[in-house]
Structure formats: C-alpha cells, structure tokens
Amino acid sequence: MAETLPDRLSTDPDSPWFNEELLQRGVGIRFRGEEKTNVEEYCVSEGWVRVSMGKAVDRRGKPLTLKLTGTVEPYLREPGK
C-alpha cells in the first residue's frame, strides 16, 4: 500500500505544517532530481523548498532559509509498520 505524504511539511514545531510523526519516520526530499538533506520546509503543489543556509540563525534562534523553486519529490525513508 502506497502512503501519501502531505503537500506541505515543515520541520519547525511552531509551523501549522509540522508533523512530528512523519518526521520521526524520516522524510527524504529530491529537489530537481538531487537528494537534499538541509530542507526545512517544502510544498509540492507550489514547487518550492526552503533550505537552511549553514549555521546562520536569525535573532530568534531559527535557521536562516533560502526559498528555491523547482520540482519537489518527497518520499519516506522508512516504510510504515
């Protein structure tokens, strides 16, 4: 049975698109055909990802991000039980 991932997902606990259960299972992102490991948030329907910019943080301690547009393909690293 194929599991569907949400259209939008974030790693920020303050975000309305945060889903701890899915993130614990491991969500992988292929962006423009390349594996990305620094994705903070993604949206498949709008075709963008927010990637962290190194160790830089804003004044609230959240990572600085850059929004990139292109084809987004999320997948689960660990299948459900």
mmCIF file of the N, C-alpha and C atoms, coordinates in Angstrom:
data_MODEL
# 
_entry.id   MODEL 
# 
loop_
_atom_site.group_PDB 
_atom_site.id 
_atom_site.type_symbol 
_atom_site.label_atom_id 
_atom_site.label_alt_id 
_atom_site.label_comp_id 
_atom_site.label_asym_id 
_atom_site.label_entity_id 
_atom_site.label_seq_id 
_atom_site.pdbx_PDB_ins_code 
_atom_site.Cartn_x 
_atom_site.Cartn_y 
_atom_site.Cartn_z 
_atom_site.occupancy 
_atom_site.B_iso_or_equiv 
_atom_site.pdbx_formal_charge 
_atom_site.auth_seq_id 
_atom_site.auth_comp_id 
_atom_site.auth_asym_id 
_atom_site.auth_atom_id 
_atom_site.pdbx_PDB_model_num 
ATOM 1   N N  . MET A 1 1  ? 0.830  -1.173 0.000  1.00 0.00 ? 1  MET A N  1 
ATOM 2   C CA . MET A 1 1  ? 0.000  0.000  0.000  1.00 0.00 ? 1  MET A CA 1 
ATOM 3   C C  . MET A 1 1  ? 0.882  1.245  0.000  1.00 0.00 ? 1  MET A C  1 
ATOM 4   N N  . ALA A 1 2  ? 0.695  2.114  -0.973 1.00 0.00 ? 2  ALA A N  1 
ATOM 5   C CA . ALA A 1 2  ? 1.483  3.332  -1.075 1.00 0.00 ? 2  ALA A CA 1 
ATOM 6   C C  . ALA A 1 2  ? 0.965  4.381  -0.102 1.00 0.00 ? 2  ALA A C  1 
ATOM 7   N N  . GLU A 1 3  ? 1.871  4.971  0.639  1.00 0.00 ? 3  GLU A N  1 
ATOM 8   C CA . GLU A 1 3  ? 1.493  6.010  1.583  1.00 0.00 ? 3  GLU A CA 1 
ATOM 9   C C  . GLU A 1 3  ? 1.703  7.372  0.927  1.00 0.00 ? 3  GLU A C  1 
ATOM 10  N N  . THR A 1 4  ? 0.757  8.271  1.158  1.00 0.00 ? 4  THR A N  1 
ATOM 11  C CA . THR A 1 4  ? 0.875  9.598  0.579  1.00 0.00 ? 4  THR A CA 1 
ATOM 12  C C  . THR A 1 4  ? 1.408  10.561 1.621  1.00 0.00 ? 4  THR A C  1 
ATOM 13  N N  . LEU A 1 5  ? 2.305  11.408 1.212  1.00 0.00 ? 5  LEU A N  1 
ATOM 14  C CA . LEU A 1 5  ? 2.855  12.432 2.075  1.00 0.00 ? 5  LEU A CA 1 
ATOM 15  C C  . LEU A 1 5  ? 2.053  13.717 1.881  1.00 0.00 ? 5  LEU A C  1 
ATOM 16  N N  . PRO A 1 6  ? 2.047  14.591 2.882  1.00 0.00 ? 6  PRO A N  1 
ATOM 17  C CA . PRO A 1 6  ? 1.295  15.839 2.730  1.00 0.00 ? 6  PRO A CA 1 
ATOM 18  C C  . PRO A 1 6  ? 1.905  16.728 1.653  1.00 0.00 ? 6  PRO A C  1 
ATOM 19  N N  . ASP A 1 7  ? 1.088  17.613 1.105  1.00 0.00 ? 7  ASP A N  1 
ATOM 20  C CA . ASP A 1 7  ? 1.530  18.545 0.083  1.00 0.00 ? 7  ASP A CA 1 
ATOM 21  C C  . ASP A 1 7  ? 2.580  19.497 0.641  1.00 0.00 ? 7  ASP A C  1 
ATOM 22  N N  . ARG A 1 8  ? 2.447  19.805 1.926  1.00 0.00 ? 8  ARG A N  1 
ATOM 23  C CA . ARG A 1 8  ? 3.377  20.747 2.552  1.00 0.00 ? 8  ARG A CA 1 
ATOM 24  C C  . ARG A 1 8  ? 3.791  20.219 3.922  1.00 0.00 ? 8  ARG A C  1 
ATOM 25  N N  . LEU A 1 9  ? 5.074  20.328 4.250  1.00 0.00 ? 9  LEU A N  1 
ATOM 26  C CA . LEU A 1 9  ? 5.590  19.828 5.516  1.00 0.00 ? 9  LEU A CA 1 
ATOM 27  C C  . LEU A 1 9  ? 6.732  20.715 5.977  1.00 0.00 ? 9  LEU A C  1 
ATOM 28  N N  . SER A 1 10 ? 6.813  20.941 7.296  1.00 0.00 ? 10 SER A N  1 
ATOM 29  C CA . SER A 1 10 ? 7.848  21.786 7.874  1.00 0.00 ? 10 SER A CA 1 
ATOM 30  C C  . SER A 1 10 ? 8.508  21.085 9.054  1.00 0.00 ? 10 SER A C  1 
ATOM 31  N N  . THR A 1 11 ? 9.774  21.415 9.308  1.00 0.00 ? 11 THR A N  1 
ATOM 32  C CA . THR A 1 11 ? 10.479 20.867 10.462 1.00 0.00 ? 11 THR A CA 1 
ATOM 33  C C  . THR A 1 11 ? 10.375 21.783 11.676 1.00 0.00 ? 11 THR A C  1 
ATOM 34  N N  . ASP A 1 12 ? 9.769  22.959 11.517 1.00 0.00 ? 12 ASP A N  1 
ATOM 35  C CA . ASP A 1 12 ? 9.620  23.929 12.600 1.00 0.00 ? 12 ASP A CA 1 
ATOM 36  C C  . ASP A 1 12 ? 8.399  23.581 13.450 1.00 0.00 ? 12 ASP A C  1 
ATOM 37  N N  . PRO A 1 13 ? 8.579  23.294 14.757 1.00 0.00 ? 13 PRO A N  1 
ATOM 38  C CA . PRO A 1 13 ? 7.442  22.923 15.615 1.00 0.00 ? 13 PRO A CA 1 
ATOM 39  C C  . PRO A 1 13 ? 6.372  24.012 15.744 1.00 0.00 ? 13 PRO A C  1 
ATOM 40  N N  . ASP A 1 14 ? 6.711  25.264 15.471 1.00 0.00 ? 14 ASP A N  1 
ATOM 41  C CA . ASP A 1 14 ? 5.739  26.358 15.546 1.00 0.00 ? 14 ASP A CA 1 
ATOM 42  C C  . ASP A 1 14 ? 4.899  26.494 14.282 1.00 0.00 ? 14 ASP A C  1 
ATOM 43  N N  . SER A 1 15 ? 5.242  25.778 13.236 1.00 0.00 ? 15 SER A N  1 
ATOM 44  C CA . SER A 1 15 ? 4.549  25.873 11.958 1.00 0.00 ? 15 SER A CA 1 
ATOM 45  C C  . SER A 1 15 ? 3.258  25.043 11.971 1.00 0.00 ? 15 SER A C  1 
ATOM 46  N N  . PRO A 1 16 ? 2.209  25.514 11.279 1.00 0.00 ? 16 PRO A N  1 
ATOM 47  C CA . PRO A 1 16 ? 0.986  24.703 11.171 1.00 0.00 ? 16 PRO A CA 1 
ATOM 48  C C  . PRO A 1 16 ? 1.173  23.450 10.309 1.00 0.00 ? 16 PRO A C  1 
ATOM 49  N N  . TRP A 1 17 ? 2.269  23.376 9.555  1.00 0.00 ? 17 TRP A N  1 
ATOM 50  C CA . TRP A 1 17 ? 2.534  22.225 8.688  1.00 0.00 ? 17 TRP A CA 1 
ATOM 51  C C  . TRP A 1 17 ? 3.529  21.247 9.315  1.00 0.00 ? 17 TRP A C  1 
ATOM 52  N N  . PHE A 1 18 ? 3.773  21.352 10.589 1.00 0.00 ? 18 PHE A N  1 
ATOM 53  C CA . PHE A 1 18 ? 4.677  20.459 11.310 1.00 0.00 ? 18 PHE A CA 1 
ATOM 54  C C  . PHE A 1 18 ? 3.955  19.152 11.628 1.00 0.00 ? 18 PHE A C  1 
ATOM 55  N N  . ASN A 1 19 ? 4.614  18.015 11.371 1.00 0.00 ? 19 ASN A N  1 
ATOM 56  C CA . ASN A 1 19 ? 4.048  16.707 11.677 1.00 0.00 ? 19 ASN A CA 1 
ATOM 57  C C  . ASN A 1 19 ? 5.166  15.839 12.244 1.00 0.00 ? 19 ASN A C  1 
ATOM 58  N N  . GLU A 1 20 ? 5.231  15.780 13.570 1.00 0.00 ? 20 GLU A N  1 
ATOM 59  C CA . GLU A 1 20 ? 6.325  15.076 14.246 1.00 0.00 ? 20 GLU A CA 1 
ATOM 60  C C  . GLU A 1 20 ? 6.361  13.594 13.902 1.00 0.00 ? 20 GLU A C  1 
ATOM 61  N N  . GLU A 1 21 ? 5.204  12.977 13.781 1.00 0.00 ? 21 GLU A N  1 
ATOM 62  C CA . GLU A 1 21 ? 5.123  11.544 13.488 1.00 0.00 ? 21 GLU A CA 1 
ATOM 63  C C  . GLU A 1 21 ? 5.799  11.206 12.153 1.00 0.00 ? 21 GLU A C  1 
ATOM 64  N N  . LEU A 1 22 ? 5.514  11.990 11.123 1.00 0.00 ? 22 LEU A N  1 
ATOM 65  C CA . LEU A 1 22 ? 6.137  11.756 9.815  1.00 0.00 ? 22 LEU A CA 1 
ATOM 66  C C  . LEU A 1 22 ? 7.634  12.045 9.850  1.00 0.00 ? 22 LEU A C  1 
ATOM 67  N N  . LEU A 1 23 ? 8.020  13.108 10.510 1.00 0.00 ? 23 LEU A N  1 
ATOM 68  C CA . LEU A 1 23 ? 9.431  13.477 10.555 1.00 0.00 ? 23 LEU A CA 1 
ATOM 69  C C  . LEU A 1 23 ? 10.271 12.440 11.282 1.00 0.00 ? 23 LEU A C  1 
ATOM 70  N N  . GLN A 1 24 ? 9.717  11.790 12.296 1.00 0.00 ? 24 GLN A N  1 
ATOM 71  C CA . GLN A 1 24 ? 10.437 10.744 13.012 1.00 0.00 ? 24 GLN A CA 1 
ATOM 72  C C  . GLN A 1 24 ? 10.679 9.525  12.120 1.00 0.00 ? 24 GLN A C  1 
ATOM 73  N N  . ARG A 1 25 ? 9.740  9.250  11.211 1.00 0.00 ? 25 ARG A N  1 
ATOM 74  C CA . ARG A 1 25 ? 9.915  8.133  10.284 1.00 0.00 ? 25 ARG A CA 1 
ATOM 75  C C  . ARG A 1 25 ? 10.967 8.439  9.229  1.00 0.00 ? 25 ARG A C  1 
ATOM 76  N N  . GLY A 1 26 ? 11.217 9.713  8.977  1.00 0.00 ? 26 GLY A N  1 
ATOM 77  C CA . GLY A 1 26 ? 12.232 10.108 8.002  1.00 0.00 ? 26 GLY A CA 1 
ATOM 78  C C  . GLY A 1 26 ? 11.638 10.431 6.650  1.00 0.00 ? 26 GLY A C  1 
ATOM 79  N N  . VAL A 1 27 ? 11.592 11.689 6.325  1.00 0.00 ? 27 VAL A N  1 
ATOM 80  C CA . VAL A 1 27 ? 11.103 12.137 5.029  1.00 0.00 ? 27 VAL A CA 1 
ATOM 81  C C  . VAL A 1 27 ? 12.294 12.612 4.222  1.00 0.00 ? 27 VAL A C  1 
ATOM 82  N N  . GLY A 1 28 ? 12.472 12.030 3.056  1.00 0.00 ? 28 GLY A N  1 
ATOM 83  C CA . GLY A 1 28 ? 13.544 12.440 2.152  1.00 0.00 ? 28 GLY A CA 1 
ATOM 84  C C  . GLY A 1 28 ? 12.981 13.352 1.081  1.00 0.00 ? 28 GLY A C  1 
ATOM 85  N N  . ILE A 1 29 ? 13.814 14.243 0.560  1.00 0.00 ? 29 ILE A N  1 
ATOM 86  C CA . ILE A 1 29 ? 13.384 15.183 -0.473 1.00 0.00 ? 29 ILE A CA 1 
ATOM 87  C C  . ILE A 1 29 ? 14.342 15.101 -1.655 1.00 0.00 ? 29 ILE A C  1 
ATOM 88  N N  . ARG A 1 30 ? 13.765 14.893 -2.826 1.00 0.00 ? 30 ARG A N  1 
ATOM 89  C CA . ARG A 1 30 ? 14.506 15.018 -4.077 1.00 0.00 ? 30 ARG A CA 1 
ATOM 90  C C  . ARG A 1 30 ? 14.050 16.329 -4.704 1.00 0.00 ? 30 ARG A C  1 
ATOM 91  N N  . PHE A 1 31 ? 14.987 17.241 -4.908 1.00 0.00 ? 31 PHE A N  1 
ATOM 92  C CA . PHE A 1 31 ? 14.671 18.547 -5.478 1.00 0.00 ? 31 PHE A CA 1 
ATOM 93  C C  . PHE A 1 31 ? 15.462 18.701 -6.768 1.00 0.00 ? 31 PHE A C  1 
ATOM 94  N N  . ARG A 1 32 ? 14.740 18.858 -7.863 1.00 0.00 ? 32 ARG A N  1 
ATOM 95  C CA . ARG A 1 32 ? 15.345 18.939 -9.200 1.00 0.00 ? 32 ARG A CA 1 
ATOM 96  C C  . ARG A 1 32 ? 16.212 17.711 -9.488 1.00 0.00 ? 32 ARG A C  1 
ATOM 97  N N  . GLY A 1 33 ? 15.792 16.562 -8.966 1.00 0.00 ? 33 GLY A N  1 
ATOM 98  C CA . GLY A 1 33 ? 16.497 15.316 -9.219 1.00 0.00 ? 33 GLY A CA 1 
ATOM 99  C C  . GLY A 1 33 ? 17.659 15.031 -8.285 1.00 0.00 ? 33 GLY A C  1 
ATOM 100 N N  . GLU A 1 34 ? 17.967 15.940 -7.362 1.00 0.00 ? 34 GLU A N  1 
ATOM 101 C CA . GLU A 1 34 ? 19.072 15.747 -6.420 1.00 0.00 ? 34 GLU A CA 1 
ATOM 102 C C  . GLU A 1 34 ? 18.542 15.567 -5.009 1.00 0.00 ? 34 GLU A C  1 
ATOM 103 N N  . GLU A 1 35 ? 19.201 14.722 -4.236 1.00 0.00 ? 35 GLU A N  1 
ATOM 104 C CA . GLU A 1 35 ? 18.843 14.499 -2.834 1.00 0.00 ? 35 GLU A CA 1 
ATOM 105 C C  . GLU A 1 35 ? 19.268 15.716 -2.017 1.00 0.00 ? 35 GLU A C  1 
ATOM 106 N N  . LYS A 1 36 ? 18.334 16.288 -1.248 1.00 0.00 ? 36 LYS A N  1 
ATOM 107 C CA . LYS A 1 36 ? 18.646 17.427 -0.379 1.00 0.00 ? 36 LYS A CA 1 
ATOM 108 C C  . LYS A 1 36 ? 18.499 16.990 1.076  1.00 0.00 ? 36 LYS A C  1 
ATOM 109 N N  . THR A 1 37 ? 19.469 17.351 1.907  1.00 0.00 ? 37 THR A N  1 
ATOM 110 C CA . THR A 1 37 ? 19.431 16.980 3.317  1.00 0.00 ? 37 THR A CA 1 
ATOM 111 C C  . THR A 1 37 ? 19.220 18.179 4.234  1.00 0.00 ? 37 THR A C  1 
ATOM 112 N N  . ASN A 1 38 ? 19.210 19.393 3.696  1.00 0.00 ? 38 ASN A N  1 
ATOM 113 C CA . ASN A 1 38 ? 19.068 20.589 4.514  1.00 0.00 ? 38 ASN A CA 1 
ATOM 114 C C  . ASN A 1 38 ? 17.730 21.305 4.311  1.00 0.00 ? 38 ASN A C  1 
ATOM 115 N N  . VAL A 1 39 ? 16.686 20.572 3.944  1.00 0.00 ? 39 VAL A N  1 
ATOM 116 C CA . VAL A 1 39 ? 15.370 21.161 3.692  1.00 0.00 ? 39 VAL A CA 1 
ATOM 117 C C  . VAL A 1 39 ? 14.648 21.402 5.013  1.00 0.00 ? 39 VAL A C  1 
ATOM 118 N N  . GLU A 1 40 ? 14.192 22.625 5.224  1.00 0.00 ? 40 GLU A N  1 
ATOM 119 C CA . GLU A 1 40 ? 13.430 22.997 6.415  1.00 0.00 ? 40 GLU A CA 1 
ATOM 120 C C  . GLU A 1 40 ? 11.928 22.893 6.170  1.00 0.00 ? 40 GLU A C  1 
ATOM 121 N N  . GLU A 1 41 ? 11.483 23.155 4.944  1.00 0.00 ? 41 GLU A N  1 
ATOM 122 C CA . GLU A 1 41 ? 10.066 23.117 4.597  1.00 0.00 ? 41 GLU A CA 1 
ATOM 123 C C  . GLU A 1 41 ? 9.942  22.895 3.093  1.00 0.00 ? 41 GLU A C  1 
ATOM 124 N N  . TYR A 1 42 ? 8.850  22.248 2.671  1.00 0.00 ? 42 TYR A N  1 
ATOM 125 C CA . TYR A 1 42 ? 8.620  22.062 1.247  1.00 0.00 ? 42 TYR A CA 1 
ATOM 126 C C  . TYR A 1 42 ? 7.141  22.195 0.927  1.00 0.00 ? 42 TYR A C  1 
ATOM 127 N N  . CYS A 1 43 ? 6.833  22.481 -0.346 1.00 0.00 ? 43 CYS A N  1 
ATOM 128 C CA . CYS A 1 43 ? 5.464  22.499 -0.849 1.00 0.00 ? 43 CYS A CA 1 
ATOM 129 C C  . CYS A 1 43 ? 5.501  21.922 -2.267 1.00 0.00 ? 43 CYS A C  1 
ATOM 130 N N  . VAL A 1 44 ? 4.838  20.794 -2.455 1.00 0.00 ? 44 VAL A N  1 
ATOM 131 C CA . VAL A 1 44 ? 4.865  20.105 -3.749 1.00 0.00 ? 44 VAL A CA 1 
ATOM 132 C C  . VAL A 1 44 ? 4.035  20.862 -4.782 1.00 0.00 ? 44 VAL A C  1 
ATOM 133 N N  . SER A 1 45 ? 2.807  21.287 -4.421 1.00 0.00 ? 45 SER A N  1 
ATOM 134 C CA . SER A 1 45 ? 1.908  21.916 -5.390 1.00 0.00 ? 45 SER A CA 1 
ATOM 135 C C  . SER A 1 45 ? 2.446  23.257 -5.897 1.00 0.00 ? 45 SER A C  1 
ATOM 136 N N  . GLU A 1 46 ? 3.139  24.005 -5.042 1.00 0.00 ? 46 GLU A N  1 
ATOM 137 C CA . GLU A 1 46 ? 3.695  25.290 -5.459 1.00 0.00 ? 46 GLU A CA 1 
ATOM 138 C C  . GLU A 1 46 ? 5.113  25.144 -6.001 1.00 0.00 ? 46 GLU A C  1 
ATOM 139 N N  . GLY A 1 47 ? 5.748  23.979 -5.786 1.00 0.00 ? 47 GLY A N  1 
ATOM 140 C CA . GLY A 1 47 ? 7.063  23.686 -6.342 1.00 0.00 ? 47 GLY A CA 1 
ATOM 141 C C  . GLY A 1 47 ? 8.208  24.473 -5.720 1.00 0.00 ? 47 GLY A C  1 
ATOM 142 N N  . TRP A 1 48 ? 8.317  24.454 -4.396 1.00 0.00 ? 48 TRP A N  1 
ATOM 143 C CA . TRP A 1 48 ? 9.426  25.124 -3.731 1.00 0.00 ? 48 TRP A CA 1 
ATOM 144 C C  . TRP A 1 48 ? 9.871  24.385 -2.480 1.00 0.00 ? 48 TRP A C  1 
ATOM 145 N N  . VAL A 1 49 ? 11.105 24.662 -2.079 1.00 0.00 ? 49 VAL A N  1 
ATOM 146 C CA . VAL A 1 49 ? 11.663 24.172 -0.821 1.00 0.00 ? 49 VAL A CA 1 
ATOM 147 C C  . VAL A 1 49 ? 12.352 25.345 -0.132 1.00 0.00 ? 49 VAL A C  1 
ATOM 148 N N  . ARG A 1 50 ? 12.420 25.270 1.186  1.00 0.00 ? 50 ARG A N  1 
ATOM 149 C CA . ARG A 1 50 ? 13.215 26.225 1.969  1.00 0.00 ? 50 ARG A CA 1 
ATOM 150 C C  . ARG A 1 50 ? 14.383 25.444 2.548  1.00 0.00 ? 50 ARG A C  1 
ATOM 151 N N  . VAL A 1 51 ? 15.592 25.857 2.189  1.00 0.00 ? 51 VAL A N  1 
ATOM 152 C CA . VAL A 1 51 ? 16.793 25.184 2.669  1.00 0.00 ? 51 VAL A CA 1 
ATOM 153 C C  . VAL A 1 51 ? 17.525 26.087 3.646  1.00 0.00 ? 51 VAL A C  1 
ATOM 154 N N  . SER A 1 52 ? 18.117 25.477 4.675  1.00 0.00 ? 52 SER A N  1 
ATOM 155 C CA . SER A 1 52 ? 18.858 26.257 5.654  1.00 0.00 ? 52 SER A CA 1 
ATOM 156 C C  . SER A 1 52 ? 20.185 26.715 5.046  1.00 0.00 ? 52 SER A C  1 
ATOM 157 N N  . MET A 1 53 ? 20.640 27.887 5.490  1.00 0.00 ? 53 MET A N  1 
ATOM 158 C CA . MET A 1 53 ? 21.870 28.475 4.972  1.00 0.00 ? 53 MET A CA 1 
ATOM 159 C C  . MET A 1 53 ? 22.989 28.303 5.994  1.00 0.00 ? 53 MET A C  1 
ATOM 160 N N  . GLY A 1 54 ? 23.481 27.092 6.106  1.00 0.00 ? 54 GLY A N  1 
ATOM 161 C CA . GLY A 1 54 ? 24.572 26.808 7.025  1.00 0.00 ? 54 GLY A CA 1 
ATOM 162 C C  . GLY A 1 54 ? 24.148 26.905 8.474  1.00 0.00 ? 54 GLY A C  1 
ATOM 163 N N  . LYS A 1 55 ? 25.010 27.481 9.306  1.00 0.00 ? 55 LYS A N  1 
ATOM 164 C CA . LYS A 1 55 ? 24.723 27.591 10.733 1.00 0.00 ? 55 LYS A CA 1 
ATOM 165 C C  . LYS A 1 55 ? 24.135 28.952 11.098 1.00 0.00 ? 55 LYS A C  1 
ATOM 166 N N  . ALA A 1 56 ? 23.871 29.805 10.119 1.00 0.00 ? 56 ALA A N  1 
ATOM 167 C CA . ALA A 1 56 ? 23.349 31.141 10.376 1.00 0.00 ? 56 ALA A CA 1 
ATOM 168 C C  . ALA A 1 56 ? 21.939 31.070 10.962 1.00 0.00 ? 56 ALA A C  1 
ATOM 169 N N  . VAL A 1 57 ? 21.680 31.891 11.982 1.00 0.00 ? 57 VAL A N  1 
ATOM 170 C CA . VAL A 1 57 ? 20.364 31.953 12.608 1.00 0.00 ? 57 VAL A CA 1 
ATOM 171 C C  . VAL A 1 57 ? 19.904 33.401 12.692 1.00 0.00 ? 57 VAL A C  1 
ATOM 172 N N  . ASP A 1 58 ? 18.584 33.582 12.776 1.00 0.00 ? 58 ASP A N  1 
ATOM 173 C CA . ASP A 1 58 ? 18.049 34.927 12.943 1.00 0.00 ? 58 ASP A CA 1 
ATOM 174 C C  . ASP A 1 58 ? 18.068 35.315 14.422 1.00 0.00 ? 58 ASP A C  1 
ATOM 175 N N  . ARG A 1 59 ? 17.523 36.466 14.746 1.00 0.00 ? 59 ARG A N  1 
ATOM 176 C CA . ARG A 1 59 ? 17.586 36.937 16.139 1.00 0.00 ? 59 ARG A CA 1 
ATOM 177 C C  . ARG A 1 59 ? 16.725 36.132 17.100 1.00 0.00 ? 59 ARG A C  1 
ATOM 178 N N  . ARG A 1 60 ? 15.839 35.292 16.576 1.00 0.00 ? 60 ARG A N  1 
ATOM 179 C CA . ARG A 1 60 ? 15.013 34.418 17.413 1.00 0.00 ? 60 ARG A CA 1 
ATOM 180 C C  . ARG A 1 60 ? 15.594 33.013 17.537 1.00 0.00 ? 60 ARG A C  1 
ATOM 181 N N  . GLY A 1 61 ? 16.748 32.779 16.923 1.00 0.00 ? 61 GLY A N  1 
ATOM 182 C CA . GLY A 1 61 ? 17.409 31.480 17.003 1.00 0.00 ? 61 GLY A CA 1 
ATOM 183 C C  . GLY A 1 61 ? 16.964 30.477 15.959 1.00 0.00 ? 61 GLY A C  1 
ATOM 184 N N  . LYS A 1 62 ? 16.126 30.881 15.011 1.00 0.00 ? 62 LYS A N  1 
ATOM 185 C CA . LYS A 1 62 ? 15.677 29.988 13.935 1.00 0.00 ? 62 LYS A CA 1 
ATOM 186 C C  . LYS A 1 62 ? 16.669 30.069 12.781 1.00 0.00 ? 62 LYS A C  1 
ATOM 187 N N  . PRO A 1 63 ? 16.876 28.966 12.052 1.00 0.00 ? 63 PRO A N  1 
ATOM 188 C CA . PRO A 1 63 ? 17.840 28.995 10.948 1.00 0.00 ? 63 PRO A CA 1 
ATOM 189 C C  . PRO A 1 63 ? 17.392 29.928 9.821  1.00 0.00 ? 63 PRO A C  1 
ATOM 190 N N  . LEU A 1 64 ? 18.351 30.611 9.215  1.00 0.00 ? 64 LEU A N  1 
ATOM 191 C CA . LEU A 1 64 ? 18.063 31.422 8.039  1.00 0.00 ? 64 LEU A CA 1 
ATOM 192 C C  . LEU A 1 64 ? 17.834 30.474 6.870  1.00 0.00 ? 64 LEU A C  1 
ATOM 193 N N  . THR A 1 65 ? 16.829 30.767 6.048  1.00 0.00 ? 65 THR A N  1 
ATOM 194 C CA . THR A 1 65 ? 16.492 29.873 4.941  1.00 0.00 ? 65 THR A CA 1 
ATOM 195 C C  . THR A 1 65 ? 16.462 30.623 3.628  1.00 0.00 ? 65 THR A C  1 
ATOM 196 N N  . LEU A 1 66 ? 16.588 29.867 2.564  1.00 0.00 ? 66 LEU A N  1 
ATOM 197 C CA . LEU A 1 66 ? 16.535 30.372 1.207  1.00 0.00 ? 66 LEU A CA 1 
ATOM 198 C C  . LEU A 1 66 ? 15.460 29.574 0.474  1.00 0.00 ? 66 LEU A C  1 
ATOM 199 N N  . LYS A 1 67 ? 14.564 30.255 -0.219 1.00 0.00 ? 67 LYS A N  1 
ATOM 200 C CA . LYS A 1 67 ? 13.480 29.584 -0.940 1.00 0.00 ? 67 LYS A CA 1 
ATOM 201 C C  . LYS A 1 67 ? 13.932 29.309 -2.376 1.00 0.00 ? 67 LYS A C  1 
ATOM 202 N N  . LEU A 1 68 ? 13.897 28.032 -2.768 1.00 0.00 ? 68 LEU A N  1 
ATOM 203 C CA . LEU A 1 68 ? 14.276 27.613 -4.117 1.00 0.00 ? 68 LEU A CA 1 
ATOM 204 C C  . LEU A 1 68 ? 13.055 27.020 -4.813 1.00 0.00 ? 68 LEU A C  1 
ATOM 205 N N  . THR A 1 69 ? 12.899 27.284 -6.107 1.00 0.00 ? 69 THR A N  1 
ATOM 206 C CA . THR A 1 69 ? 11.758 26.747 -6.847 1.00 0.00 ? 69 THR A CA 1 
ATOM 207 C C  . THR A 1 69 ? 12.217 25.671 -7.818 1.00 0.00 ? 69 THR A C  1 
ATOM 208 N N  . GLY A 1 70 ? 11.367 24.683 -8.009 1.00 0.00 ? 70 GLY A N  1 
ATOM 209 C CA . GLY A 1 70 ? 11.667 23.570 -8.909 1.00 0.00 ? 70 GLY A CA 1 
ATOM 210 C C  . GLY A 1 70 ? 10.789 22.375 -8.563 1.00 0.00 ? 70 GLY A C  1 
ATOM 211 N N  . THR A 1 71 ? 11.083 21.239 -9.139 1.00 0.00 ? 71 THR A N  1 
ATOM 212 C CA . THR A 1 71 ? 10.327 20.014 -8.911 1.00 0.00 ? 71 THR A CA 1 
ATOM 213 C C  . THR A 1 71 ? 10.693 19.416 -7.561 1.00 0.00 ? 71 THR A C  1 
ATOM 214 N N  . VAL A 1 72 ? 9.663  19.156 -6.735 1.00 0.00 ? 72 VAL A N  1 
ATOM 215 C CA . VAL A 1 72 ? 9.861  18.605 -5.393 1.00 0.00 ? 72 VAL A CA 1 
ATOM 216 C C  . VAL A 1 72 ? 9.260  17.208 -5.345 1.00 0.00 ? 72 VAL A C  1 
ATOM 217 N N  . GLU A 1 73 ? 10.053 16.221 -4.898 1.00 0.00 ? 73 GLU A N  1 
ATOM 218 C CA . GLU A 1 73 ? 9.593  14.840 -4.776 1.00 0.00 ? 73 GLU A CA 1 
ATOM 219 C C  . GLU A 1 73 ? 9.885  14.322 -3.372 1.00 0.00 ? 73 GLU A C  1 
ATOM 220 N N  . PRO A 1 74 ? 8.898  14.369 -2.457 1.00 0.00 ? 74 PRO A N  1 
ATOM 221 C CA . PRO A 1 74 ? 9.121  13.822 -1.118 1.00 0.00 ? 74 PRO A CA 1 
ATOM 222 C C  . PRO A 1 74 ? 8.898  12.305 -1.102 1.00 0.00 ? 74 PRO A C  1 
ATOM 223 N N  . TYR A 1 75 ? 9.587  11.622 -0.201 1.00 0.00 ? 75 TYR A N  1 
ATOM 224 C CA . TYR A 1 75 ? 9.406  10.180 -0.032 1.00 0.00 ? 75 TYR A CA 1 
ATOM 225 C C  . TYR A 1 75 ? 9.740  9.802  1.400  1.00 0.00 ? 75 TYR A C  1 
ATOM 226 N N  . LEU A 1 76 ? 9.216  8.665  1.839  1.00 0.00 ? 76 LEU A N  1 
ATOM 227 C CA . LEU A 1 76 ? 9.501  8.161  3.183  1.00 0.00 ? 76 LEU A CA 1 
ATOM 228 C C  . LEU A 1 76 ? 10.749 7.292  3.142  1.00 0.00 ? 76 LEU A C  1 
ATOM 229 N N  . ARG A 1 77 ? 11.662 7.534  4.067  1.00 0.00 ? 77 ARG A N  1 
ATOM 230 C CA . ARG A 1 77 ? 12.883 6.730  4.139  1.00 0.00 ? 77 ARG A CA 1 
ATOM 231 C C  . ARG A 1 77 ? 12.614 5.371  4.767  1.00 0.00 ? 77 ARG A C  1 
ATOM 232 N N  . GLU A 1 78 ? 11.692 5.328  5.755  1.00 0.00 ? 78 GLU A N  1 
ATOM 233 C CA . GLU A 1 78 ? 11.337 4.076  6.427  1.00 0.00 ? 78 GLU A CA 1 
ATOM 234 C C  . GLU A 1 78 ? 9.864  3.784  6.156  1.00 0.00 ? 78 GLU A C  1 
ATOM 235 N N  . PRO A 1 79 ? 9.537  2.642  5.599  1.00 0.00 ? 79 PRO A N  1 
ATOM 236 C CA . PRO A 1 79 ? 8.127  2.287  5.374  1.00 0.00 ? 79 PRO A CA 1 
ATOM 237 C C  . PRO A 1 79 ? 7.381  2.106  6.680  1.00 0.00 ? 79 PRO A C  1 
ATOM 238 N N  . GLY A 1 80 ? 6.075  2.354  6.643  1.00 0.00 ? 80 GLY A N  1 
ATOM 239 C CA . GLY A 1 80 ? 5.236  2.201  7.849  1.00 0.00 ? 80 GLY A CA 1 
ATOM 240 C C  . GLY A 1 80 ? 5.081  0.764  8.272  1.00 0.00 ? 80 GLY A C  1 
ATOM 241 N N  . LYS A 1 81 ? 4.662  0.583  9.523  1.00 0.00 ? 81 LYS A N  1 
ATOM 242 C CA . LYS A 1 81 ? 4.500  -0.773 10.060 1.00 0.00 ? 81 LYS A CA 1 
ATOM 243 C C  . LYS A 1 81 ? 3.055  -1.144 10.155 1.00 0.00 ? 81 LYS A C  1 
# 
